[in-house]
Amino acid sequence: MPKQKQARRRRRERAARREPAAAVAQAVAPEGPRLPRDVSWTGLIGGVMGLLFLGQAAVYILVSPGDNSRWLALPLLAMAAIYLPAIWASAVQTARRRQVQRAVIVVTLVIVVAGVVLVGPAFATLLLVPSTLLAIASGLVFQGGTRRK
């Protein structure tokens, strides 16, 4: 018998011996239907944008030369940290997602009003897009009926 036929026969026999082990492995860990990951993309994008916009403003104050006090970066960093719960609630499947997002929106709107009074209207434009995306994600805007999960 040629060497190629013998080699093929040996490979088939080894594969035949391994197949029952593979069947046992499949029986031990059956693959069921995978559940889709429940991520609030609108809330996640809004939270990340709010964190990045306020964070970049704080970094700009820290690195820019001028008469601005470096201490002005601390309130901006604290305001940026307010978006962390919204990011977490949007990425993780939790029952209180909308409540967390709404709480972040309420605090953000208070900050926006205070920023407009203390800094000027430009501060409101900084948080316009993140606030809108979080409001949509939390169901404050475009509720679309009374669906409940």
KEBAPA-443000 format. One record per atom (N, C-alpha, C, CB): residue number from 1; atom name; x negated, z negated, y negated. Coordinates in steps of 0.1 Angstrom, whole numbers, padded with zeros to 4 digits. Glycine has a CB too. Example, Ala and Ser with C-alpha at 12.3 -4.5 7.8 and 13.67 -1.06 7.14 Angstrom:
! KEBAPA-443000
> 1_N_-0132_-0078_0057
> 1_CA_-0123_-0078_0045
> 1_C_-0132_-0078_0033
> 1_CB_-0113_-0090_0045
> 2_N_-0128_-0071_0022
> 2_CA_-0137_-0071_0011
> 2_C_-0129_-0079_0000
> 2_CB_-0141_-0057_0006
//
This chain:
! KEBAPA-443000
> 1_N_-0008_0000_0012
> 1_CA_0000_0000_0000
> 1_C_-0009_0000_-0012
> 1_CB_0010_-0012_0000
> 2_N_-0005_0008_-0023
> 2_CA_-0013_0008_-0035
> 2_C_-0013_-0005_-0042
> 2_CB_-0009_0019_-0044
> 3_N_-0023_-0008_-0050
> 3_CA_-0025_-0021_-0057
> 3_C_-0014_-0023_-0067
> 3_CB_-0039_-0022_-0063
> 4_N_-0009_-0012_-0073
> 4_CA_0001_-0013_-0083
> 4_C_0014_-0018_-0077
> 4_CB_0003_0000_-0090
> 5_N_0018_-0013_-0066
> 5_CA_0030_-0017_-0059
> 5_C_0029_-0032_-0055
> 5_CB_0033_-0009_-0047
> 6_N_0017_-0036_-0050
> 6_CA_0016_-0050_-0046
> 6_C_0017_-0059_-0058
> 6_CB_0002_-0052_-0039
> 7_N_0011_-0055_-0069
> 7_CA_0012_-0063_-0082
> 7_C_0026_-0064_-0087
> 7_CB_0003_-0057_-0092
> 8_N_0034_-0053_-0086
> 8_CA_0048_-0054_-0090
> 8_C_0056_-0063_-0081
> 8_CB_0054_-0040_-0091
> 9_N_0053_-0062_-0068
> 9_CA_0061_-0070_-0059
> 9_C_0058_-0085_-0061
> 9_CB_0057_-0066_-0044
> 10_N_0045_-0088_-0064
> 10_CA_0042_-0102_-0066
> 10_C_0049_-0107_-0079
> 10_CB_0026_-0104_-0068
> 11_N_0049_-0099_-0089
> 11_CA_0056_-0103_-0102
> 11_C_0070_-0105_-0100
> 11_CB_0053_-0092_-0113
> 12_N_0077_-0096_-0092
> 12_CA_0091_-0098_-0089
> 12_C_0094_-0111_-0081
> 12_CB_0097_-0086_-0081
> 13_N_0085_-0114_-0072
> 13_CA_0087_-0126_-0064
> 13_C_0085_-0138_-0072
> 13_CB_0077_-0126_-0052
> 14_N_0076_-0138_-0081
> 14_CA_0074_-0150_-0090
> 14_C_0086_-0151_-0100
> 14_CB_0060_-0148_-0098
> 15_N_0090_-0140_-0105
> 15_CA_0102_-0141_-0114
> 15_C_0114_-0146_-0106
> 15_CB_0105_-0127_-0120
> 16_N_0116_-0142_-0094
> 16_CA_0127_-0146_-0086
> 16_C_0126_-0161_-0084
> 16_CB_0128_-0139_-0072
> 17_N_0114_-0167_-0082
> 17_CA_0113_-0181_-0080
> 17_C_0115_-0189_-0093
> 17_CB_0099_-0184_-0075
> 18_N_0112_-0182_-0105
> 18_CA_0114_-0189_-0117
> 18_C_0128_-0189_-0122
> 18_CB_0105_-0183_-0128
> 19_N_0136_-0180_-0118
> 19_CA_0150_-0178_-0123
> 19_C_0159_-0191_-0121
> 19_CB_0157_-0166_-0117
> 20_N_0158_-0197_-0109
> 20_CA_0166_-0209_-0108
> 20_C_0162_-0220_-0118
> 20_CB_0165_-0215_-0094
> 21_N_0150_-0221_-0121
> 21_CA_0146_-0231_-0131
> 21_C_0151_-0228_-0145
> 21_CB_0130_-0232_-0132
> 22_N_0152_-0215_-0148
> 22_CA_0157_-0211_-0161
> 22_C_0172_-0214_-0161
> 22_CB_0155_-0196_-0163
> 23_N_0179_-0212_-0150
> 23_CA_0193_-0215_-0149
> 23_C_0196_-0230_-0151
> 23_CB_0199_-0210_-0136
> 24_N_0187_-0238_-0145
> 24_CA_0189_-0252_-0147
> 24_C_0187_-0256_-0162
> 24_CB_0179_-0260_-0138
> 25_N_0177_-0250_-0168
> 25_CA_0174_-0253_-0182
> 25_C_0186_-0249_-0191
> 25_CB_0162_-0246_-0187
> 26_N_0193_-0238_-0188
> 26_CA_0205_-0234_-0195
> 26_C_0216_-0243_-0193
> 26_CB_0208_-0220_-0192
> 27_N_0217_-0248_-0180
> 27_CA_0228_-0258_-0177
> 27_C_0226_-0271_-0184
> 27_CB_0229_-0260_-0162
> 28_N_0214_-0275_-0186
> 28_CA_0211_-0288_-0193
> 28_C_0214_-0287_-0207
> 28_CB_0197_-0292_-0190
> 29_N_0211_-0276_-0214
> 29_CA_0213_-0274_-0228
> 29_C_0221_-0262_-0231
> 29_CB_0199_-0274_-0236
> 30_N_0234_-0263_-0229
> 30_CA_0242_-0251_-0231
> 30_C_0243_-0248_-0246
> 30_CB_0256_-0252_-0225
> 31_N_0243_-0236_-0250
> 31_CA_0245_-0232_-0264
> 31_C_0260_-0230_-0267
> 31_CB_0237_-0220_-0267
> 32_N_0265_-0239_-0274
> 32_CA_0279_-0238_-0278
> 32_C_0280_-0230_-0291
> 32_CB_0286_-0252_-0280
> 33_N_0292_-0229_-0296
> 33_CA_0293_-0222_-0309
> 33_C_0287_-0230_-0320
> 33_CB_0308_-0219_-0313
> 34_N_0278_-0224_-0328
> 34_CA_0272_-0232_-0339
> 34_C_0281_-0233_-0351
> 34_CB_0259_-0225_-0344
> 35_N_0283_-0245_-0356
> 35_CA_0291_-0247_-0368
> 35_C_0284_-0242_-0380
> 35_CB_0295_-0262_-0369
> 36_N_0291_-0236_-0389
> 36_CA_0284_-0231_-0401
> 36_C_0281_-0243_-0410
> 36_CB_0293_-0222_-0409
> 37_N_0269_-0242_-0416
> 37_CA_0265_-0253_-0425
> 37_C_0273_-0253_-0438
> 37_CB_0250_-0252_-0429
> 38_N_0279_-0265_-0441
> 38_CA_0287_-0266_-0452
> 38_C_0279_-0269_-0465
> 38_CB_0298_-0277_-0450
> 39_N_0276_-0259_-0472
> 39_CA_0268_-0261_-0485
> 39_C_0276_-0256_-0496
> 39_CB_0254_-0253_-0484
> 40_N_0277_-0264_-0507
> 40_CA_0283_-0259_-0519
> 40_C_0273_-0252_-0527
> 40_CB_0290_-0272_-0527
> 41_N_0272_-0239_-0526
> 41_CA_0262_-0231_-0533
> 41_C_0263_-0232_-0548
> 41_CB_0262_-0217_-0528
> 42_N_0275_-0232_-0553
> 42_CA_0277_-0232_-0567
> 42_C_0273_-0246_-0573
> 42_CB_0292_-0230_-0571
> 43_N_0276_-0257_-0566
> 43_CA_0271_-0270_-0570
> 43_C_0256_-0271_-0569
> 43_CB_0278_-0280_-0562
> 44_N_0251_-0265_-0558
> 44_CA_0236_-0266_-0556
> 44_C_0229_-0259_-0567
> 44_CB_0232_-0261_-0542
> 45_N_0233_-0247_-0570
> 45_CA_0227_-0239_-0580
> 45_C_0228_-0245_-0594
> 45_CB_0233_-0224_-0581
> 46_N_0240_-0251_-0597
> 46_CA_0242_-0258_-0610
> 46_C_0233_-0270_-0611
> 46_CB_0257_-0262_-0611
> 47_N_0232_-0278_-0600
> 47_CA_0224_-0290_-0601
> 47_C_0209_-0286_-0602
> 47_CB_0226_-0298_-0588
> 48_N_0205_-0276_-0595
> 48_CA_0190_-0273_-0596
> 48_C_0187_-0267_-0610
> 48_CB_0187_-0262_-0585
> 49_N_0197_-0259_-0615
> 49_CA_0195_-0254_-0629
> 49_C_0194_-0265_-0639
> 49_CB_0206_-0243_-0632
> 50_N_0203_-0275_-0638
> 50_CA_0203_-0286_-0648
> 50_C_0190_-0294_-0647
> 50_CB_0215_-0295_-0645
> 51_N_0185_-0296_-0634
> 51_CA_0173_-0303_-0632
> 51_C_0161_-0295_-0638
> 51_CB_0171_-0306_-0617
> 52_N_0161_-0282_-0635
> 52_CA_0150_-0274_-0640
> 52_C_0150_-0272_-0656
> 52_CB_0150_-0260_-0634
> 53_N_0162_-0270_-0661
> 53_CA_0162_-0268_-0676
> 53_C_0158_-0281_-0683
> 53_CB_0176_-0264_-0680
> 54_N_0163_-0292_-0680
> 54_CA_0159_-0304_-0686
> 54_C_0144_-0308_-0683
> 54_CB_0168_-0316_-0683
> 55_N_0140_-0306_-0671
> 55_CA_0127_-0308_-0667
> 55_C_0117_-0300_-0674
> 55_CB_0125_-0306_-0652
> 56_N_0120_-0287_-0676
> 56_CA_0111_-0278_-0683
> 56_C_0110_-0282_-0698
> 56_CB_0115_-0263_-0682
> 57_N_0121_-0287_-0704
> 57_CA_0121_-0291_-0718
> 57_C_0112_-0304_-0719
> 57_CB_0136_-0295_-0722
> 58_N_0113_-0313_-0709
> 58_CA_0104_-0324_-0710
> 58_C_0089_-0321_-0708
> 58_CB_0108_-0334_-0699
> 59_N_0086_-0311_-0699
> 59_CA_0073_-0307_-0698
> 59_C_0068_-0300_-0710
> 59_CB_0071_-0298_-0685
> 60_N_0076_-0292_-0716
> 60_CA_0072_-0285_-0729
> 60_C_0069_-0295_-0739
> 60_CB_0084_-0276_-0734
> 61_N_0076_-0306_-0741
> 61_CA_0073_-0316_-0751
> 61_C_0060_-0323_-0747
> 61_CB_0084_-0327_-0751
> 62_N_0057_-0325_-0734
> 62_CA_0045_-0331_-0730
> 62_C_0032_-0323_-0733
> 62_CB_0045_-0335_-0716
> 63_N_0033_-0310_-0731
> 63_CA_0021_-0301_-0732
> 63_C_0020_-0294_-0745
> 63_CB_0022_-0291_-0721
> 64_N_0030_-0294_-0753
> 64_CA_0029_-0287_-0766
> 64_C_0022_-0295_-0777
> 64_CB_0043_-0282_-0771
> 65_N_0013_-0289_-0784
> 65_CA_0007_-0296_-0795
> 65_C_0017_-0297_-0807
> 65_CB_-0006_-0290_-0800
> 66_N_0016_-0307_-0814
> 66_CA_0025_-0308_-0826
> 66_C_0028_-0323_-0829
> 66_CB_0038_-0301_-0823
> 67_N_0038_-0324_-0837
> 67_CA_0041_-0338_-0842
> 67_C_0051_-0345_-0833
> 67_CB_0046_-0337_-0856
> 68_N_0056_-0338_-0823
> 68_CA_0066_-0345_-0814
> 68_C_0059_-0356_-0806
> 68_CB_0072_-0334_-0804
> 69_N_0067_-0367_-0806
> 69_CA_0062_-0378_-0798
> 69_C_0063_-0376_-0783
> 69_CB_0069_-0391_-0802
> 70_N_0054_-0380_-0775
> 70_CA_0054_-0378_-0761
> 70_C_0065_-0386_-0755
> 70_CB_0040_-0381_-0755
> 71_N_0070_-0396_-0762
> 71_CA_0080_-0405_-0756
> 71_C_0094_-0398_-0756
> 71_CB_0081_-0418_-0765
> 72_N_0095_-0387_-0763
> 72_CA_0108_-0379_-0763
> 72_C_0110_-0373_-0749
> 72_CB_0108_-0369_-0774
> 73_N_0100_-0371_-0741
> 73_CA_0101_-0365_-0728
> 73_C_0108_-0375_-0718
> 73_CB_0087_-0361_-0723
> 74_N_0107_-0388_-0720
> 74_CA_0113_-0397_-0711
> 74_C_0128_-0396_-0710
> 74_CB_0109_-0411_-0715
> 75_N_0136_-0395_-0721
> 75_CA_0150_-0393_-0720
> 75_C_0154_-0380_-0713
> 75_CB_0157_-0394_-0734
> 76_N_0146_-0370_-0716
> 76_CA_0149_-0357_-0710
> 76_C_0147_-0358_-0694
> 76_CB_0140_-0346_-0716
> 77_N_0136_-0365_-0690
> 77_CA_0134_-0366_-0676
> 77_C_0145_-0375_-0669
> 77_CB_0120_-0373_-0673
> 78_N_0150_-0385_-0677
> 78_CA_0161_-0393_-0672
> 78_C_0173_-0385_-0670
> 78_CB_0163_-0405_-0681
> 79_N_0176_-0376_-0680
> 79_CA_0188_-0368_-0679
> 79_C_0186_-0358_-0668
> 79_CB_0190_-0360_-0693
> 80_N_0174_-0353_-0665
> 80_CA_0172_-0344_-0654
> 80_C_0175_-0351_-0641
> 80_CB_0158_-0338_-0655
> 81_N_0171_-0363_-0640
> 81_CA_0173_-0371_-0628
> 81_C_0188_-0373_-0625
> 81_CB_0166_-0384_-0629
> 82_N_0197_-0372_-0635
> 82_CA_0211_-0373_-0633
> 82_C_0216_-0362_-0623
> 82_CB_0218_-0373_-0646
> 83_N_0210_-0351_-0623
> 83_CA_0214_-0340_-0615
> 83_C_0210_-0341_-0600
> 83_CB_0208_-0327_-0620
> 84_N_0202_-0351_-0597
> 84_CA_0198_-0352_-0583
> 84_C_0209_-0356_-0573
> 84_CB_0187_-0363_-0582
> 85_N_0218_-0365_-0577
> 85_CA_0230_-0367_-0568
> 85_C_0238_-0355_-0565
> 85_CB_0238_-0378_-0573
> 86_N_0240_-0347_-0575
> 86_CA_0248_-0334_-0574
> 86_C_0241_-0325_-0564
> 86_CB_0250_-0327_-0587
> 87_N_0228_-0324_-0565
> 87_CA_0220_-0315_-0556
> 87_C_0222_-0320_-0542
> 87_CB_0205_-0315_-0560
> 88_N_0220_-0333_-0540
> 88_CA_0221_-0339_-0526
> 88_C_0235_-0337_-0521
> 88_CB_0218_-0354_-0527
> 89_N_0246_-0340_-0529
> 89_CA_0259_-0339_-0524
> 89_C_0263_-0324_-0521
> 89_CB_0269_-0344_-0534
> 90_N_0257_-0315_-0528
> 90_CA_0260_-0301_-0526
> 90_C_0253_-0295_-0513
> 90_CB_0256_-0292_-0538
> 91_N_0241_-0301_-0510
> 91_CA_0234_-0296_-0499
> 91_C_0237_-0303_-0485
> 91_CB_0219_-0298_-0501
> 92_N_0242_-0315_-0486
> 92_CA_0245_-0323_-0474
> 92_C_0260_-0323_-0472
> 92_CB_0239_-0337_-0475
> 93_N_0264_-0322_-0460
> 93_CA_0279_-0323_-0457
> 93_C_0284_-0337_-0458
> 93_CB_0282_-0317_-0443
> 94_N_0291_-0340_-0469
> 94_CA_0296_-0354_-0471
> 94_C_0310_-0353_-0475
> 94_CB_0287_-0361_-0482
> 95_N_0317_-0364_-0472
> 95_CA_0332_-0364_-0476
> 95_C_0334_-0366_-0491
> 95_CB_0338_-0375_-0468
> 96_N_0324_-0372_-0498
> 96_CA_0326_-0375_-0512
> 96_C_0319_-0365_-0521
> 96_CB_0321_-0389_-0515
> 97_N_0318_-0353_-0516
> 97_CA_0311_-0343_-0524
> 97_C_0317_-0341_-0538
> 97_CB_0310_-0330_-0517
> 98_N_0330_-0338_-0538
> 98_CA_0336_-0335_-0551
> 98_C_0336_-0347_-0561
> 98_CB_0351_-0331_-0549
> 99_N_0337_-0359_-0555
> 99_CA_0336_-0371_-0564
> 99_C_0322_-0373_-0570
> 99_CB_0340_-0384_-0556
> 100_N_0312_-0370_-0562
> 100_CA_0298_-0371_-0568
> 100_C_0296_-0360_-0578
> 100_CB_0288_-0370_-0556
> 101_N_0300_-0348_-0575
> 101_CA_0299_-0337_-0585
> 101_C_0306_-0340_-0598
> 101_CB_0303_-0324_-0579
> 102_N_0318_-0345_-0597
> 102_CA_0326_-0348_-0609
> 102_C_0320_-0360_-0617
> 102_CB_0341_-0352_-0605
> 103_N_0314_-0369_-0610
> 103_CA_0307_-0380_-0617
> 103_C_0295_-0375_-0625
> 103_CB_0303_-0391_-0607
> 104_N_0288_-0366_-0619
> 104_CA_0277_-0360_-0626
> 104_C_0281_-0351_-0637
> 104_CB_0268_-0351_-0616
> 105_N_0292_-0344_-0636
> 105_CA_0298_-0336_-0647
> 105_C_0302_-0345_-0658
> 105_CB_0310_-0328_-0642
> 106_N_0308_-0357_-0656
> 106_CA_0313_-0366_-0666
> 106_C_0301_-0371_-0674
> 106_CB_0321_-0378_-0660
> 107_N_0290_-0375_-0667
> 107_CA_0278_-0380_-0674
> 107_C_0272_-0369_-0682
> 107_CB_0268_-0386_-0664
> 108_N_0271_-0357_-0676
> 108_CA_0265_-0345_-0682
> 108_C_0273_-0342_-0695
> 108_CB_0265_-0333_-0673
> 109_N_0286_-0342_-0695
> 109_CA_0294_-0339_-0707
> 109_C_0292_-0349_-0718
> 109_CB_0309_-0338_-0704
> 110_N_0290_-0362_-0714
> 110_CA_0287_-0372_-0724
> 110_C_0273_-0369_-0730
> 110_CB_0287_-0386_-0718
> 111_N_0264_-0365_-0722
> 111_CA_0250_-0362_-0727
> 111_C_0251_-0350_-0736
> 111_CB_0241_-0360_-0715
> 112_N_0259_-0340_-0732
> 112_CA_0259_-0328_-0741
> 112_C_0265_-0332_-0754
> 112_CB_0268_-0317_-0734
> 113_N_0276_-0340_-0755
> 113_CA_0282_-0343_-0768
> 113_C_0272_-0351_-0776
> 113_CB_0295_-0351_-0766
> 114_N_0265_-0361_-0770
> 114_CA_0255_-0369_-0777
> 114_C_0243_-0360_-0782
> 114_CB_0250_-0380_-0768
> 115_N_0239_-0350_-0773
> 115_CA_0229_-0341_-0777
> 115_C_0232_-0332_-0789
> 115_CB_0225_-0333_-0766
> 116_N_0245_-0328_-0789
> 116_CA_0249_-0320_-0800
> 116_C_0249_-0328_-0813
> 116_CB_0263_-0314_-0798
> 117_N_0253_-0340_-0813
> 117_CA_0254_-0349_-0824
> 117_C_0239_-0352_-0829
> 117_CB_0262_-0362_-0822
> 118_N_0231_-0356_-0820
> 118_CA_0217_-0361_-0823
> 118_C_0207_-0350_-0825
> 118_CB_0212_-0370_-0812
> 119_N_0208_-0339_-0817
> 119_CA_0198_-0329_-0817
> 119_C_0203_-0316_-0824
> 119_CB_0193_-0325_-0803
> 120_N_0214_-0311_-0820
> 120_CA_0220_-0299_-0825
> 120_C_0227_-0291_-0815
> 120_CB_0209_-0291_-0832
> 121_N_0233_-0280_-0819
> 121_CA_0240_-0272_-0809
> 121_C_0232_-0265_-0799
> 121_CB_0248_-0261_-0817
> 122_N_0219_-0263_-0802
> 122_CA_0210_-0257_-0792
> 122_C_0209_-0265_-0779
> 122_CB_0196_-0255_-0798
> 123_N_0211_-0278_-0780
> 123_CA_0210_-0287_-0768
> 123_C_0222_-0284_-0759
> 123_CB_0210_-0302_-0772
> 124_N_0234_-0281_-0765
> 124_CA_0245_-0278_-0757
> 124_C_0243_-0265_-0749
> 124_CB_0258_-0277_-0765
> 125_N_0237_-0255_-0755
> 125_CA_0234_-0243_-0748
> 125_C_0225_-0244_-0736
> 125_CB_0229_-0232_-0757
> 126_N_0216_-0255_-0737
> 126_CA_0207_-0257_-0726
> 126_C_0214_-0261_-0713
> 126_CB_0197_-0269_-0730
> 127_N_0226_-0269_-0715
> 127_CA_0233_-0274_-0703
> 127_C_0246_-0266_-0701
> 127_CB_0235_-0288_-0705
> 128_N_0248_-0256_-0707
> 128_CA_0261_-0248_-0706
> 128_C_0263_-0243_-0692
> 128_CB_0262_-0237_-0716
> 129_N_0253_-0235_-0687
> 129_CA_0255_-0229_-0674
> 129_C_0255_-0239_-0662
> 129_CB_0243_-0219_-0672
> 130_N_0246_-0249_-0662
> 130_CA_0247_-0259_-0651
> 130_C_0260_-0267_-0651
> 130_CB_0235_-0269_-0652
> 131_N_0265_-0270_-0663
> 131_CA_0277_-0278_-0664
> 131_C_0289_-0270_-0659
> 131_CB_0280_-0283_-0678
> 132_N_0289_-0257_-0662
> 132_CA_0300_-0248_-0658
> 132_C_0300_-0246_-0643
> 132_CB_0299_-0234_-0665
> 133_N_0288_-0244_-0637
> 133_CA_0287_-0242_-0623
> 133_C_0291_-0255_-0615
> 133_CB_0273_-0238_-0619
> 134_N_0287_-0267_-0620
> 134_CA_0291_-0279_-0614
> 134_C_0306_-0281_-0615
> 134_CB_0284_-0291_-0620
> 135_N_0312_-0278_-0627
> 135_CA_0327_-0279_-0629
> 135_C_0334_-0270_-0619
> 135_CB_0330_-0276_-0643
> 136_N_0329_-0258_-0617
> 136_CA_0336_-0249_-0607
> 136_C_0334_-0255_-0593
> 136_CB_0329_-0235_-0608
> 137_N_0322_-0260_-0589
> 137_CA_0320_-0265_-0576
> 137_C_0329_-0278_-0573
> 137_CB_0306_-0268_-0574
> 138_N_0331_-0286_-0583
> 138_CA_0338_-0298_-0581
> 138_C_0353_-0296_-0582
> 138_CB_0334_-0309_-0591
> 139_N_0358_-0284_-0585
> 139_CA_0372_-0282_-0585
> 139_C_0379_-0285_-0599
> 139_CB_0378_-0289_-0575
> 140_N_0371_-0288_-0609
> 140_CA_0377_-0290_-0622
> 140_C_0382_-0277_-0628
> 140_CB_0367_-0297_-0631
> 141_N_0375_-0266_-0625
> 141_CA_0379_-0253_-0630
> 141_C_0381_-0244_-0618
> 141_CB_0368_-0247_-0640
> 142_N_0391_-0235_-0619
> 142_CA_0394_-0226_-0609
> 142_C_0397_-0233_-0595
> 142_CB_0382_-0216_-0606
> 143_N_0407_-0242_-0596
> 143_CA_0410_-0250_-0584
> 143_C_0416_-0241_-0573
> 143_CB_0419_-0261_-0588
> 144_N_0423_-0231_-0576
> 144_CA_0428_-0222_-0566
> 144_C_0439_-0228_-0557
> 144_CB_0417_-0217_-0558
> 145_N_0448_-0235_-0562
> 145_CA_0458_-0241_-0553
> 145_C_0456_-0255_-0548
> 145_CB_0460_-0232_-0541
> 146_N_0463_-0259_-0538
> 146_CA_0462_-0273_-0534
> 146_C_0457_-0273_-0520
> 146_CB_0476_-0280_-0534
> 147_N_0446_-0266_-0517
> 147_CA_0440_-0266_-0503
> 147_C_0433_-0279_-0501
> 147_CB_0431_-0254_-0501
> 148_N_0434_-0285_-0490
> 148_CA_0427_-0297_-0486
> 148_C_0419_-0294_-0473
> 148_CB_0436_-0309_-0485
> 149_N_0407_-0300_-0473
> 149_CA_0400_-0298_-0460
> 149_C_0401_-0311_-0452
> 149_CB_0385_-0295_-0463
//
